[in-house]
Amino acid sequence: MFLLCLAVARLAIAQPTDVRTITMRVAVDERYRMLPDWETTLRNTVQRVSDIYERYFQVRFVILDIVDFAIGPDASIQSRLEKLVTEVPIGEADVLVGSTGGRCEKVARGVARPFDRFAVIMAVCEGGKPLDGHGPASVLSHELAHLFGAFHPAISVESVMRGGPADLFDDQTARVVRLMRGYDFRRGVLAIDEATRRAWRAIYAEGHQRNDEANPLAFAITNAGLKLARSGRPAEGEAAIREAIKIDQLLPEPHVALGTLYAQRDLLEEAVREFRLAKGLNFRDAGVRAELGLVLLRLGRDQEALPELDIALRIDPELPRARLGLCVALSRSDKLDEAVRGCTEVIRRAPQEPIAFNARGRAYAQKGELDWAILDYDESIRLSPTFATAFNGRGLVHRRKGDVDRAIQDFDQAIRLQPTVAVGWNNRCFARAIGGQLAAALADCDQALRLQPKSAEALDSRGLTYLKLGRLDRAIADYDAALHLDRKYAHALYGRGLAKRKTGDHSGAEADIAAARAISPRVAADYAGYALDP
């Protein structure tokens, strides 16, 4: 080990003679502040690591300021990093480092975002016990190297990157830090020129830790692309993520990022493609399966979504989005009791989740428990006053309860919130048709069909409107078109049967009505409430 240190030191002496100063904001949590003389200990640790980096790489770290950082009990090291990034401003510093304490058994001693500005170190174990191994200076030296793009070398290599002393840099780590010595932390990974990227990739290709660890450069570029896209520059963000895919075609994270961006932009088929690619690269990633399932639900492909969500929960029973997705999927299936149980469990865990109340309301409505459904839709709307789906759902229940005016009011709100979505227009058309507002109903159905020309539901609603207007040929034509899209659409079959009966086609009428009743025994009872002329 001593000979290796000497060899690395000779590499470091070849650095430029000027010293680069990197400023650091340090955030300390309540457990670290319980240490006696904690600030002196902290400053000494940073100074020791700074001296090492200045000796080997001509890089000096200077603490700009020290701020408080609230962690909470027993948070994972990764969640501590996320909390640091989101809750502690970096201010004028180049990098932000969290210094924390807690349980050390089987816990990573630190974490950093490679090619980024954020790191967390576990500087003290619970009860003030010192870290085992080489202590907080080693952990800090390790994580700072990650910020420059250093990676974990092969498991047989003795190095600070494998838990060695703070000044034990293997050859690859030394070359990476030297290469990235001038890295602009503020501009980030996308500012690295192509020649430097190629040089880093050549060092990485010599060998690195073989496990599920992501390629640091590709991962960092992916994250930077996501930030660009979310800042209103989607084309640039997507281009960056595709560059990450070129760097490492076996990395699932860029495909997850693209799937997420496409889903946010309602490019759902493209999102499905990317999530499927990511799933193929990491078959046991519960999060990817959950997101794939949720997009499939949005596409109405519930039978494909259910197994993805079910497997996601088998892999990770605590995954909130998978549990929520399964609640939604079950509410749209015939497993209504299971849906109520599943959604109730989601609500118990996340009582402010409007989607869960909406899904349970739908399940109650399908079960015929309309008062319970109204209560859940009310709560969903209270939690999310712009949730158009909940207004549509509550409107449908009001209509079934015979309160057409209140139903229309809810559909008005749904249309106001989503004027380019056909569902609200169709629902209001149907309610107005039942209430006798036939001219207004016809206008609503026409608009629904302009927005979604192949909507069997809107064609059925307009067919009912024409039936009530006595325009039987137009009614039959719309019912025909609806049945062309869905030949087992009981409501359209029954309506066409009534229209045929009025035209004198009694055999055709009875055939349609019998077929409708075979599919849906309650269809005649539904039509009995529509105030149709005999």
Order of alpha helices (4+ residues) and beta strands (2+ residues): alpha-beta-alpha-alpha-beta-alpha-beta-beta-beta-alpha-alpha-alpha-alpha-alpha-alpha-alpha-alpha-alpha-alpha-alpha-alpha-alpha-alpha-alpha-alpha-alpha-alpha-alpha-alpha-alpha-alpha
